[in-house]
Amino acid sequence: MSRTHTQTFDYLREARQWAYRELDTSQGIFFLVFETDIQGYDRYYFLDQDEYNRHTALWETDLDIVEVWE
């Protein structure tokens, strides 16, 4: 079961506010990452370590990590 948080945020501030309220870091490390979508907007979201590694293996690229939450 994936622990990827599918909420996307338009702004870094929104992602941080959500994480302080909702993210359970007792379950492990989460990466706050961002990608630029096809329309040119930055989107922020959280991935656990397994999902981050899976993305890297599948796409052969690293996502841009903004912060690590432990």
DORO-188471 format. One record per residue (C-alpha): residue in one letter; x, y, z. Coordinates in pm, whole numbers, padded with zeros to 5 digits, always signed. Layout:
REM DORO-188471
AXYZ...
***
This chain:
REM DORO-188471
M+00000+00000+00000S+00140+00334-00101R+00177+00610+00150T+00201+00876-00117H-00003+01178-00025T-00192+01263-00338Q-00283+01613-00230T-00103+01858-00446F-00028+02209-00342D+00023+02516-00553Y+00244+02685-00297L+00516+02566-00065R+00346+02740+00225E+00027+02536+00172A+00226+02211+00172R+00402+02299+00495Q+00079+02400+00668W-00084+02073+00566A+00217+01871+00683Y+00218+02027+01029R-00147+01928+01070E-00170+01595+00887L+00164+01426+00814D+00249+01138+01047T+00627+01123+01045S+00629+00836+01295Q+00572+00617+00987G+00907+00712+00838I+01070+00975+00623F+00873+01180+00373F+01008+01394+00095L+00838+01718+00000V+00903+01731-00373F+00797+01946-00662E+00751+01899-01030T+00653+02139-01300D+00336+02017-01472I+00275+02031-01846Q+00113+02372-01809G+00424+02512-01645Y+00297+02528-01286D+00499+02398-00992R+00314+02133-00790Y+00426+02022-00445Y+00348+01687-00287F+00482+01434-00037L+00631+01091-00107D+00752+00832+00139Q+01098+00690+00080D+00971+00381-00105E+00762+00585-00346Y+01048+00825-00409N+01281+00534-00488R+01013+00374-00708H+00974+00694-00907T+01350+00718-00951A+01370+00356-01070L+01078+00387-01314W+01156+00727-01460E+01533+00721-01411T+01522+01075-01281D+01523+01224-00936L+01247+01455-00829D+01346+01790-00688I+01339+01750-00311V+01244+02067-00127E+01250+01932+00229V+01279+01608+00420W+01027+01545+00698E+01126+01295+00967
***
